[in-house]
Amino acid sequence: MNTSTSQNSISRATQIKECENQAKFVQQRVNEIESFFGDLCAELVSYTRRTAKLRNNGDEIARILLDYSVKEKINRSSASTLKKVSEYLATLEDYRHTEVDRLVGKVVNPLASYGNEIKTVRANLKTEQAARKREIASRKKLERSSTAEQSRLAEIQLHNSIIDANKRADKLERCVVEFEARRLKGLKTILKDFVQIEMIWHAKALETLSETYNTLQSLHEEADLLDFRATLMRSGSSVFSVISDGHLARPLGPGVQNASLRQTDNHIHSSRSSIPTGQTNQQPSGDRPKMIQKAGRQVEDVTSLFSDEEEEDEDDEDEDEDEDDSEVLRTTSAVRSNRRGDDLEDLEDDNDSDEDASEMTQTGPTTSTNSRRLSMQPTKLITQSPLKSALKSSGTKQVTLA
């Protein structure tokens, strides 16, 4: 009897030792799995967060490109191309947003759920260890029992402890095996989902980026450069002056003004040379001073049309050009004043000749004087001063040029 009891005790002690080693292995395995899954989950969470930040940065880049394409008015090719590029980048970031959602739903959350399963395995491990400790305590109590009653109660308690310990050990073993099976299958599924999500995103990204690259090939930088140069030249030459009637006109350059002055003077001389001398002598001497004064005022008016100085420009280069123009105008005005003096001298000579003719007419007979007066009256109504007609025609041309 005692021999069988001792053999049972030895075999049970061996089982307890095996259970302790098994519990240590499970404990070590659970710690390794917890560390592995914890690190993997932390890095995947960081990866997902950085992907979300990258998505936000991509959205910001797309917004900046879109704003620039809307504000760009000179480079039309760049504006249209950048608008399309911004749309493609926004589409790419939409795919990235979908990637982030899938990573959270299919990778991060399943990995995080293994924390609860590890806690369950740890709880079963603690329960099994507690049952084994109770069995060891019951066995020691049986060995210390001195009476038959105590021995009987100790044996019953030991028997219950052994049953409970075996049950807890079996439960722990099943729990660990099931956990390992779920872990392996879950890890495979999680990594497959992760790779599939990345493959889908990279496929969409490659397609979108290929279209973006082809769109960028349509950007004509030479045409945009020509547009910029044309705009730059227009911005430099867009100088306007307001004339008296309220309309805008381009200011006449010094070359155009000098050409107009020369054309006016040539027209005056050609008009004076084309009119016969007799018509000049037919004008009454009393109207000559008034005509000369009026002609002088008109010449001064014509001169004043071209002697107005242009507004000063803010740049130093325009100031130098204004100084050169003023020198040319002063030279032209001096030449014109000399020509005007010659014209006035010619008019005075004509006046003197008219006075001599009138004196000779007074000494002649009355009939001839009356006949000449009658012959001069229709000519007086028709004939006009050549200088006055020339000035009127030159004034009309000047208004047309203005």
PLY file of the C-alpha trace (Angstrom):
ply
format ascii 1.0
element vertex 402
property float x
property float y
property float z
element edge 401
property int vertex1
property int vertex2
end_header
0.00 0.00 0.00
2.70 2.38 0.97
4.74 1.32 -2.05
1.92 2.12 -4.48
1.29 5.41 -2.79
4.91 6.36 -3.06
4.97 5.44 -6.76
1.90 7.57 -7.41
3.51 10.42 -5.59
6.66 10.12 -7.69
4.74 10.00 -10.96
2.60 12.94 -9.89
5.66 14.92 -8.94
7.05 14.21 -12.40
3.82 15.46 -13.99
3.92 18.58 -11.88
7.49 19.19 -12.98
6.46 18.78 -16.60
3.56 21.17 -16.09
5.90 23.72 -14.58
8.27 23.47 -17.55
5.34 23.74 -19.93
4.06 26.81 -18.11
7.49 28.40 -18.33
7.59 27.72 -22.06
4.13 29.21 -22.52
5.12 32.22 -20.46
8.24 32.77 -22.54
6.33 32.25 -25.76
3.62 34.68 -24.80
6.23 37.28 -23.87
7.95 36.89 -27.22
4.69 37.11 -29.14
3.59 40.12 -27.14
6.88 41.89 -27.82
6.79 40.98 -31.53
3.18 42.01 -32.08
3.63 45.13 -30.00
6.62 46.36 -32.01
4.97 45.45 -35.32
1.75 47.20 -34.37
3.61 50.31 -33.19
5.58 50.57 -36.44
2.52 50.01 -38.58
0.68 52.70 -36.64
3.61 55.05 -37.24
3.64 54.05 -40.92
-0.07 54.79 -41.19
0.31 58.16 -39.48
3.16 59.15 -41.76
1.15 58.05 -44.77
-1.71 60.24 -43.56
0.72 63.17 -43.15
2.07 62.48 -46.62
-1.50 62.56 -47.89
-2.02 65.95 -46.25
1.20 67.26 -47.78
0.14 65.96 -51.19
-3.22 67.70 -50.85
-1.41 70.93 -49.98
0.84 70.59 -53.04
-2.20 70.02 -55.26
-3.92 73.07 -53.76
-0.86 75.29 -54.33
-0.59 74.18 -57.96
-4.29 74.81 -58.52
-4.10 78.30 -57.00
-1.10 79.16 -59.15
-2.81 77.88 -62.31
-5.82 80.08 -61.57
-3.72 83.19 -60.90
-1.35 82.68 -63.84
-2.48 84.87 -66.76
0.66 85.09 -68.92
1.87 81.51 -69.35
-1.29 79.89 -70.64
0.33 76.54 -71.38
1.76 76.34 -67.87
-1.57 77.32 -66.32
-3.56 74.62 -68.13
-0.88 71.98 -67.53
-0.52 72.75 -63.84
-4.28 72.62 -63.41
-4.35 69.10 -64.84
-1.34 68.10 -62.72
-3.07 69.35 -59.58
-6.12 67.26 -60.45
-3.98 64.16 -60.93
-2.16 64.77 -57.65
-5.47 65.23 -55.86
-6.63 61.90 -57.32
-3.40 60.29 -56.15
-3.96 61.59 -52.63
-7.52 60.24 -52.72
-6.03 56.81 -53.39
-3.61 57.40 -50.53
-6.51 58.29 -48.24
-8.15 55.00 -49.18
-4.86 53.29 -48.41
-4.79 54.84 -44.94
-8.33 53.71 -44.21
-7.55 50.18 -45.34
-4.36 50.06 -43.28
-6.26 51.10 -40.19
-9.10 48.65 -40.80
-7.20 45.59 -42.03
-3.74 45.87 -40.47
-3.56 48.06 -37.39
-6.83 47.08 -35.72
-6.35 43.29 -36.15
-2.84 43.56 -34.72
-4.11 45.61 -31.80
-6.77 42.96 -31.08
-4.05 40.41 -30.29
-3.31 42.31 -27.12
-6.58 41.08 -25.60
-5.87 37.51 -26.69
-2.45 37.65 -25.07
-4.09 38.87 -21.88
-6.47 35.88 -22.02
-3.54 33.46 -22.41
-1.77 35.09 -19.49
-4.90 34.77 -17.36
-5.22 31.05 -18.18
-1.54 30.61 -17.42
-1.96 32.22 -14.01
-5.00 30.03 -13.28
-3.08 26.88 -14.17
-0.16 27.91 -11.98
-2.52 28.64 -9.09
-4.16 25.18 -9.44
-0.78 23.50 -9.45
0.25 25.39 -6.33
-2.94 24.28 -4.57
-2.18 20.66 -5.51
1.32 20.96 -4.08
-0.09 22.48 -0.89
-2.69 19.68 -0.54
0.00 17.06 -1.01
2.13 18.62 1.72
-0.89 18.79 4.01
-1.56 15.08 3.44
1.99 14.25 4.35
1.72 16.25 7.58
-1.59 14.67 8.67
-1.31 12.59 11.86
-4.79 11.16 12.28
-6.90 9.09 9.97
-9.59 11.76 9.72
-7.09 14.40 8.71
-5.54 12.02 6.24
-8.92 11.25 4.71
-9.80 14.97 4.36
-6.35 15.72 2.97
-6.67 12.93 0.40
-10.07 14.28 -0.73
-8.65 17.80 -1.01
-5.60 16.51 -2.86
-7.79 14.57 -5.27
-9.86 17.67 -6.03
-6.69 19.73 -6.46
-5.25 17.19 -8.89
-8.45 17.19 -10.96
-8.55 20.99 -11.00
-4.86 21.22 -11.90
-5.27 18.75 -14.74
-8.31 20.63 -15.99
-6.47 23.97 -15.88
-3.47 22.44 -17.61
-5.61 21.04 -20.41
-7.41 24.38 -20.78
-4.12 26.24 -20.90
-2.81 23.84 -23.52
-5.89 24.26 -25.71
-5.83 28.02 -25.24
-2.17 28.25 -26.21
-2.61 26.03 -29.25
-5.66 27.95 -30.45
-3.90 31.23 -29.84
-0.91 30.05 -31.84
-3.17 28.95 -34.69
-5.04 32.26 -34.74
-1.77 34.13 -34.46
-0.22 32.36 -37.44
-3.33 32.69 -39.57
-3.91 36.27 -38.50
-0.31 37.26 -39.13
-0.50 35.74 -42.60
-3.78 37.52 -43.34
-2.56 40.83 -41.96
0.66 40.79 -43.95
-1.18 39.70 -47.11
-3.65 42.55 -46.67
-0.82 44.97 -46.06
1.01 43.90 -49.20
-2.20 43.89 -51.24
-3.12 47.38 -50.04
0.32 48.66 -50.98
0.20 46.91 -54.35
-3.20 48.41 -55.16
-2.08 51.87 -54.14
1.19 51.65 -56.04
-0.64 50.38 -59.13
-3.07 53.30 -58.98
-0.21 55.65 -58.17
1.82 54.39 -61.13
-1.14 54.84 -63.45
-1.88 58.33 -62.16
1.76 59.39 -62.14
2.17 58.12 -65.71
-0.72 60.31 -66.82
0.77 63.19 -64.85
4.11 62.70 -66.57
2.50 62.65 -70.00
0.59 65.80 -69.12
3.79 67.56 -68.11
5.23 66.71 -71.52
2.58 68.97 -73.07
3.94 72.03 -71.26
5.44 74.28 -73.96
8.06 76.33 -72.16
9.16 78.09 -75.36
5.64 79.35 -76.08
5.31 80.50 -72.48
8.63 82.30 -72.75
7.46 84.07 -75.91
4.23 85.08 -74.17
6.23 86.44 -71.26
8.51 88.44 -73.55
5.53 89.87 -75.43
3.87 90.85 -72.17
7.11 92.38 -70.95
7.42 94.48 -74.12
3.79 95.59 -73.90
4.22 96.60 -70.28
7.26 98.71 -71.20
5.56 100.51 -74.12
2.13 101.11 -72.57
2.58 104.89 -71.99
-0.46 107.02 -72.85
-1.28 110.76 -72.60
-4.71 112.40 -72.23
-5.56 115.02 -74.88
-8.05 117.90 -74.46
-11.11 116.03 -75.78
-10.78 113.36 -73.09
-9.58 110.53 -75.37
-6.34 108.56 -74.91
-3.73 108.68 -77.66
-0.13 107.63 -77.93
2.31 110.55 -77.61
4.09 111.57 -80.79
7.79 110.85 -80.78
10.37 113.48 -81.68
10.82 111.96 -85.15
7.11 112.25 -85.93
6.98 115.83 -84.58
9.96 116.91 -86.67
8.44 115.29 -89.76
5.15 117.14 -89.10
7.00 120.46 -88.73
8.91 119.93 -91.94
5.72 118.94 -93.76
3.93 122.10 -92.51
6.80 124.40 -93.53
7.13 122.78 -96.94
3.40 123.13 -97.47
3.55 126.84 -96.59
6.41 127.50 -99.01
4.83 125.43 -101.76
1.54 127.30 -101.31
3.27 130.67 -101.46
5.27 129.70 -104.52
2.22 128.27 -106.35
0.14 131.48 -106.00
0.69 134.14 -108.75
2.31 137.41 -107.77
-0.60 139.47 -109.03
-2.98 137.93 -106.55
-0.73 138.96 -103.69
-0.66 142.57 -104.85
-4.43 142.62 -105.17
-4.96 142.48 -101.39
-5.73 145.87 -99.83
-2.94 147.31 -97.73
-5.23 147.97 -94.76
-5.86 144.24 -94.19
-2.17 143.29 -94.31
-1.25 144.03 -90.66
-4.28 142.14 -89.37
-3.55 139.21 -91.63
0.10 139.18 -90.57
-0.87 139.27 -86.89
-3.42 136.48 -87.37
-0.89 134.45 -89.35
1.69 134.97 -86.61
-0.76 133.79 -83.97
-1.64 130.73 -86.03
2.03 129.96 -86.55
2.53 130.27 -82.80
-0.45 127.95 -82.24
1.02 125.40 -84.62
4.37 125.76 -82.87
2.73 125.29 -79.48
1.17 122.01 -80.65
4.62 120.50 -80.98
6.40 122.33 -78.16
4.42 120.74 -75.31
6.74 118.73 -73.17
5.84 115.17 -72.28
5.32 114.13 -68.70
8.43 113.16 -66.82
8.91 109.45 -66.39
10.00 107.95 -63.07
12.81 105.90 -64.56
16.27 107.36 -65.30
16.33 105.99 -68.86
13.12 107.85 -69.79
14.55 111.10 -68.37
17.56 110.80 -70.71
15.26 110.25 -73.68
13.20 113.34 -72.71
16.35 115.46 -72.62
17.31 114.31 -76.13
13.79 115.03 -77.38
13.83 118.52 -75.87
17.13 119.30 -77.59
15.70 118.20 -80.94
12.57 120.30 -80.33
14.64 123.37 -79.45
16.65 122.98 -82.64
13.48 122.53 -84.69
11.85 125.55 -83.04
14.88 127.70 -83.86
14.77 126.63 -87.51
11.04 127.24 -87.63
11.35 130.70 -86.07
13.97 131.65 -88.68
11.67 130.48 -91.44
8.79 132.39 -89.89
10.90 135.57 -89.83
11.65 135.11 -93.51
7.95 134.71 -94.23
7.13 137.87 -92.30
9.81 139.81 -94.20
8.32 138.58 -97.48
4.91 139.73 -96.33
6.29 143.19 -95.45
7.90 143.45 -98.88
4.58 142.57 -100.47
2.93 145.24 -98.32
5.42 147.88 -99.50
4.82 146.92 -103.09
1.06 147.24 -102.55
1.52 150.74 -101.11
3.57 151.81 -104.15
0.92 150.42 -106.44
-1.80 152.33 -104.58
0.14 155.63 -104.93
0.51 155.11 -108.64
-3.20 154.35 -108.92
-4.15 157.63 -107.19
-2.21 159.74 -109.72
-4.00 158.10 -112.68
-7.40 159.09 -114.13
-10.56 158.48 -112.18
-12.08 156.11 -114.68
-9.16 153.74 -114.59
-9.22 153.81 -110.79
-12.90 152.94 -110.68
-12.43 150.18 -113.21
-9.58 148.69 -111.17
-11.68 148.89 -108.03
-14.49 147.11 -109.83
-12.08 144.49 -111.07
-10.58 144.02 -107.59
-13.89 143.57 -105.77
-14.75 140.07 -107.05
-11.11 139.03 -106.59
-11.25 140.34 -103.03
-14.22 138.11 -102.31
-12.67 134.99 -103.83
-8.95 135.35 -103.17
-7.63 134.30 -99.75
-4.24 134.81 -98.15
-1.92 131.93 -99.20
-0.26 131.94 -95.79
-3.64 131.73 -94.09
-4.76 128.82 -96.29
-1.47 127.03 -95.71
-1.79 127.49 -91.96
-5.35 126.16 -92.01
-4.33 123.10 -94.00
-1.36 122.48 -91.72
-3.60 122.86 -88.66
-6.01 120.29 -90.11
-3.16 117.84 -90.68
-1.85 118.40 -87.18
-5.27 117.64 -85.66
-5.41 114.50 -87.80
-2.00 113.41 -86.53
-3.07 114.08 -82.95
0 1
1 2
2 3
3 4
4 5
5 6
6 7
7 8
8 9
9 10
10 11
11 12
12 13
13 14
14 15
15 16
16 17
17 18
18 19
19 20
20 21
21 22
22 23
23 24
24 25
25 26
26 27
27 28
28 29
29 30
30 31
31 32
32 33
33 34
34 35
35 36
36 37
37 38
38 39
39 40
40 41
41 42
42 43
43 44
44 45
45 46
46 47
47 48
48 49
49 50
50 51
51 52
52 53
53 54
54 55
55 56
56 57
57 58
58 59
59 60
60 61
61 62
62 63
63 64
64 65
65 66
66 67
67 68
68 69
69 70
70 71
71 72
72 73
73 74
74 75
75 76
76 77
77 78
78 79
79 80
80 81
81 82
82 83
83 84
84 85
85 86
86 87
87 88
88 89
89 90
90 91
91 92
92 93
93 94
94 95
95 96
96 97
97 98
98 99
99 100
100 101
101 102
102 103
103 104
104 105
105 106
106 107
107 108
108 109
109 110
110 111
111 112
112 113
113 114
114 115
115 116
116 117
117 118
118 119
119 120
120 121
121 122
122 123
123 124
124 125
125 126
126 127
127 128
128 129
129 130
130 131
131 132
132 133
133 134
134 135
135 136
136 137
137 138
138 139
139 140
140 141
141 142
142 143
143 144
144 145
145 146
146 147
147 148
148 149
149 150
150 151
151 152
152 153
153 154
154 155
155 156
156 157
157 158
158 159
159 160
160 161
161 162
162 163
163 164
164 165
165 166
166 167
167 168
168 169
169 170
170 171
171 172
172 173
173 174
174 175
175 176
176 177
177 178
178 179
179 180
180 181
181 182
182 183
183 184
184 185
185 186
186 187
187 188
188 189
189 190
190 191
191 192
192 193
193 194
194 195
195 196
196 197
197 198
198 199
199 200
200 201
201 202
202 203
203 204
204 205
205 206
206 207
207 208
208 209
209 210
210 211
211 212
212 213
213 214
214 215
215 216
216 217
217 218
218 219
219 220
220 221
221 222
222 223
223 224
224 225
225 226
226 227
227 228
228 229
229 230
230 231
231 232
232 233
233 234
234 235
235 236
236 237
237 238
238 239
239 240
240 241
241 242
242 243
243 244
244 245
245 246
246 247
247 248
248 249
249 250
250 251
251 252
252 253
253 254
254 255
255 256
256 257
257 258
258 259
259 260
260 261
261 262
262 263
263 264
264 265
265 266
266 267
267 268
268 269
269 270
270 271
271 272
272 273
273 274
274 275
275 276
276 277
277 278
278 279
279 280
280 281
281 282
282 283
283 284
284 285
285 286
286 287
287 288
288 289
289 290
290 291
291 292
292 293
293 294
294 295
295 296
296 297
297 298
298 299
299 300
300 301
301 302
302 303
303 304
304 305
305 306
306 307
307 308
308 309
309 310
310 311
311 312
312 313
313 314
314 315
315 316
316 317
317 318
318 319
319 320
320 321
321 322
322 323
323 324
324 325
325 326
326 327
327 328
328 329
329 330
330 331
331 332
332 333
333 334
334 335
335 336
336 337
337 338
338 339
339 340
340 341
341 342
342 343
343 344
344 345
345 346
346 347
347 348
348 349
349 350
350 351
351 352
352 353
353 354
354 355
355 356
356 357
357 358
358 359
359 360
360 361
361 362
362 363
363 364
364 365
365 366
366 367
367 368
368 369
369 370
370 371
371 372
372 373
373 374
374 375
375 376
376 377
377 378
378 379
379 380
380 381
381 382
382 383
383 384
384 385
385 386
386 387
387 388
388 389
389 390
390 391
391 392
392 393
393 394
394 395
395 396
396 397
397 398
398 399
399 400
400 401
